[in-house]
Amino acid sequence: MAEKTSMSLQRQVYLVLGAVVLLSALLGAFTSRGWLLIPVLIGIGLLNAARTGTCRVMALLSRLPFNTPDSGNIS
């Protein structure tokens, strides 16, 4: 039986932020330009994460049930 491999927390952050930036950029291009504020805010957040070494998105994702250290333990 193949062992289930989980996605690393860093890759989850890339996936979430990339999807949000892409979606909001598309919405900004085809609906209201106000959607373009979201990629700007994400960029500011990424610059702050690089400066401080802490990422709020990673902190939020790490609290999800499938990212807890005991996820996968049945006992």
Backbone bond lengths (Angstrom), bond angles and torsions (degrees), N, CA, C in turn:
res aa  C-N    CA-C-N  psi(-1)  N-CA   C-N-CA  omega(-1)  CA-C   N-CA-C  phi
1 M - - - 1.436 - - 1.529 108.88 -
2 A 1.330 116.68 136.91 1.460 120.74 -179.03 1.521 110.03 -76.12
3 E 1.328 114.86 139.11 1.459 120.42 179.22 1.517 109.37 -80.59
4 K 1.323 116.06 136.84 1.457 121.20 179.11 1.524 109.02 -75.13
5 T 1.325 116.68 125.40 1.455 120.93 177.82 1.519 108.42 -105.01
6 S 1.313 115.77 137.09 1.457 119.77 -179.55 1.526 109.76 -97.57
7 M 1.302 115.11 155.34 1.454 121.20 178.81 1.527 107.93 -79.42
8 S 1.316 116.43 137.64 1.466 119.75 -179.88 1.524 109.81 -64.73
9 L 1.303 115.46 156.05 1.459 121.35 -178.96 1.529 110.88 -61.95
10 Q 1.314 116.91 -37.55 1.462 120.45 179.18 1.536 110.85 -64.20
11 R 1.320 117.33 -41.57 1.467 119.96 178.07 1.520 111.26 -67.19
12 Q 1.335 117.56 -33.18 1.461 120.66 176.25 1.521 110.66 -64.16
13 V 1.332 116.81 -39.85 1.462 120.71 177.63 1.526 109.82 -63.19
14 Y 1.331 117.07 -46.27 1.467 120.51 177.90 1.530 110.96 -58.22
15 L 1.321 116.63 -42.69 1.461 121.38 -178.58 1.521 111.09 -64.13
16 V 1.315 117.14 -48.78 1.468 121.02 -177.56 1.524 110.73 -65.13
17 L 1.329 117.11 -50.86 1.464 119.32 -177.39 1.529 111.87 -66.71
18 G 1.311 117.46 -38.88 1.462 120.05 177.29 1.509 112.38 -62.45
19 A 1.336 116.65 -42.82 1.467 120.69 179.35 1.523 111.40 -65.94
20 V 1.330 117.21 -41.32 1.468 120.42 179.94 1.525 110.75 -66.64
21 V 1.321 117.02 -42.85 1.471 120.03 178.91 1.528 110.61 -64.12
22 L 1.318 117.30 -45.55 1.465 120.34 179.89 1.522 111.22 -61.97
23 L 1.318 117.14 -48.26 1.461 120.78 -178.73 1.523 111.41 -62.55
24 S 1.326 117.59 -45.84 1.467 119.17 -178.61 1.526 112.03 -69.64
25 A 1.324 117.73 -32.09 1.472 119.71 176.26 1.534 110.39 -67.40
26 L 1.327 116.49 -40.61 1.466 119.51 176.84 1.520 111.41 -65.62
27 L 1.317 116.54 -43.16 1.466 119.44 176.96 1.520 110.81 -63.02
28 G 1.322 117.42 -37.83 1.461 120.64 178.26 1.516 112.41 -66.83
29 A 1.326 116.05 -33.36 1.464 119.68 -179.26 1.524 112.05 -76.55
30 F 1.323 117.05 -33.41 1.465 119.69 -171.88 1.521 114.77 -110.67
31 T 1.316 119.03 -12.35 1.469 119.61 178.59 1.523 109.24 -123.08
32 S 1.302 117.33 -99.28 1.464 121.70 -177.54 1.526 110.24 -109.28
33 R 1.315 115.90 138.97 1.464 120.07 179.85 1.527 112.08 -67.56
34 G 1.302 117.41 -13.26 1.455 121.28 178.60 1.526 112.69 -61.96
35 W 1.337 116.43 -26.54 1.470 120.73 178.11 1.523 111.92 -63.79
36 L 1.307 118.18 -20.41 1.461 121.27 -178.68 1.520 112.66 -71.63
37 L 1.313 117.31 -9.61 1.458 120.86 175.74 1.537 110.89 -69.17
38 I 1.323 117.22 -31.14 1.469 120.70 -177.83 1.530 111.75 -63.20
39 P 1.345 120.64 -49.96 1.468 118.55 177.12 1.531 112.86 -60.85
40 V 1.312 117.19 -32.32 1.465 120.36 177.33 1.526 109.90 -64.47
41 L 1.328 116.64 -44.87 1.464 120.46 179.75 1.531 111.29 -66.27
42 I 1.316 117.16 -37.53 1.465 120.13 177.44 1.525 109.81 -66.05
43 G 1.319 117.42 -40.47 1.464 120.88 176.28 1.514 112.11 -60.55
44 I 1.326 116.77 -42.50 1.461 120.63 176.78 1.521 110.13 -62.69
45 G 1.321 116.71 -41.46 1.457 120.28 178.67 1.518 112.27 -64.03
46 L 1.331 117.20 -38.86 1.466 120.59 178.35 1.529 111.32 -68.49
47 L 1.315 116.98 -38.96 1.468 119.80 175.91 1.528 110.65 -63.47
48 N 1.318 116.65 -40.36 1.458 120.42 178.08 1.532 110.60 -66.51
49 A 1.329 117.09 -39.26 1.469 120.46 178.51 1.527 110.55 -63.54
50 A 1.324 116.96 -38.71 1.464 119.96 178.13 1.528 111.14 -67.66
51 R 1.322 116.38 -36.16 1.459 121.01 -178.65 1.524 111.99 -72.21
52 T 1.346 116.46 -42.04 1.463 120.09 -173.76 1.520 113.98 -97.51
53 G 1.332 117.32 -21.44 1.456 120.25 -177.30 1.515 113.76 83.86
54 T 1.323 117.14 8.13 1.465 120.80 176.76 1.520 109.76 -122.75
55 C 1.310 116.21 141.84 1.457 121.56 -177.79 1.524 108.47 -125.20
56 R 1.311 116.65 119.78 1.461 120.81 -178.73 1.523 112.03 -66.98
57 V 1.328 117.31 -35.64 1.465 120.06 179.09 1.530 109.72 -64.87
58 M 1.325 116.86 -41.85 1.454 120.10 178.50 1.528 110.48 -64.69
59 A 1.317 117.03 -38.64 1.463 120.39 177.64 1.524 110.98 -63.04
60 L 1.332 116.71 -41.04 1.460 120.01 178.25 1.524 111.87 -68.04
61 L 1.336 116.86 -43.57 1.466 120.03 -179.98 1.519 112.15 -66.08
62 S 1.321 117.11 -31.85 1.461 119.47 -178.78 1.521 111.94 -68.65
63 R 1.309 117.99 -17.58 1.469 121.82 178.66 1.518 113.38 -84.44
64 L 1.325 118.03 -10.72 1.458 120.45 -179.98 1.529 110.38 -66.59
65 P 1.336 116.86 149.11 1.470 120.20 -174.80 1.530 114.38 -56.79
66 F 1.328 118.17 -36.40 1.463 119.17 -177.93 1.518 113.11 -79.83
67 N 1.336 117.72 -2.49 1.461 120.91 176.41 1.518 113.15 -108.33
68 T 1.310 117.96 4.41 1.449 120.49 178.14 1.511 109.08 -76.93
69 P 1.340 117.41 151.64 1.464 120.24 -176.54 1.521 114.40 -58.83
70 D 1.323 117.52 -29.94 1.460 119.02 -177.76 1.526 112.73 -96.45
71 S 1.346 119.04 11.98 1.457 119.65 177.79 1.523 108.57 -67.40
72 G 1.286 115.68 130.54 1.456 120.57 -178.04 1.513 112.63 106.20
73 N 1.324 116.71 -21.02 1.474 119.91 176.13 1.515 108.94 -79.83
74 I 1.304 115.78 128.92 1.452 120.96 -178.42 1.520 111.54 -85.63
75 S 1.301 117.22 -28.70 1.473 120.79 -174.63 1.478 114.96 -71.02
